[in-house]
């Protein structure tokens, strides 16, 4: 129904910046603007954790404490694309980052996605 394709991952040095993009397509019955868009990450051997999201009602943004102040989630509804701007990257940010879409608006730093992207690797070297 909805396909999400992440891009922009790669290898960066600690303190550097990286912007991830998530292009959404495939849903003819629900506009992109009516999906909450979020990002999760998963390191090897670890659980997948919430990183950031932007709600489809009000456009409120929410962040995990570990990235708050360093990461910015945004969206361009005209382009059906969500973004995660990552700055001041740390080695602890190394993970596979997954784009996610949910049908419910959110009011706190969590979401229950209905759709997932394939993930993109982010590696931060020290």
N, C-alpha and C positions, 0 to 999 in steps of 0.2 A: 504494500500500500504506500509506504513512504520509504524511500531509499535515502540514506545519508552517506556521504562520501567525504572523509576527512582528508586534508592535505596540509602540508607545511611543517611536518615533523622533520627532525634531523638532529645533528650533533652540534651543540653549542658549548661555549666555555662558561664556567660559573660567572655570574654577573651579567651575562648577555641576555639578549631578547629573542623571542621567536613568536610568530603569529600563526596560529592554527586556523584553518577555515573548514567549514562544514557546509557542503552544498546539499540541499534537500530537493527531492523531486518525487513524482509519482502519485500524489494525492490530488485527484481532481475534485473531491468533495469538501475539502477543508483547506482553507488558505494557510499558507506558511505562517502568516501573522497570528494565527490562532493556535499555534503550538508553542508550548514552553520549550525552549532550547537550552540544553545543558551540556556539561562536560564532566566526565569521570576519568579516573586514571587507575592503572593497575600495574604494580611492580611484580616481578617474578616471585612467586610464592606468597603473594599478599592478596588480600581481598580488593575488589574494585571499590573505590571510594569516590564520593562526590567531590567535585572541585568547584564548579561554578554553574550558575544558570541565570537565565533571563526569562521572566514570566511573560505569557502572551496577553495577560491583562495588566495594564499599567506599566509594563516594561521594567518592573522592579528587578534588580540584580541581587544575587546572593552568592556568598563565597564561603568556602571552608576556611577555618581559622588559619590553616597552614599556608594559604596563598593570599589571604586578604591583604590588600595594600600593594601587592605585586602583580596580580593578574587582573585583567579586565575582560568581562564577557560583553559582547555586543551583537547586534544583528542588523542586517540590511534586508528588510522585507521585500524591497523591489528586486533584489537579487536572489531571494530565497536562500540566504546564506547567513550562518552564524559564525562568530569569530571568538577566539580566545587569544588575547594579547598577553603574552607572558614576558615579564621583565624581572630583572634582578634574580635570574635563575640560579638555583642551587642544585648540587648533586642529588639531594633528596627529592628533587622534582623529576628525576629520571623514572620513566614509566611509559607504558602504552596509554595514549590518550584516546578516549572514545567520545564521539559526539552522540548525543541522545535527544530524542524528542518525546514530549509528553503532552497529553490532551488536557491536563488540569493546570489551572494557574497555581502558582505557589506563593507562599508568604513566609517561608523560612528556607534555610540552606539545606534543602534536600528535595528530591523528586523521585518519582517512580516512572521511568521511561516506558513508552510503548514501542519505541524503535531505537535501534542502535546502529551506529556506523561500524566499519570494520576495524577501526583503530589506526593510529599512527604513532610511531615510536619517537619519543623525545629522550635524548640522552644529553646529560649535562656533565661535562668533565670539569675536574678541578685542576 
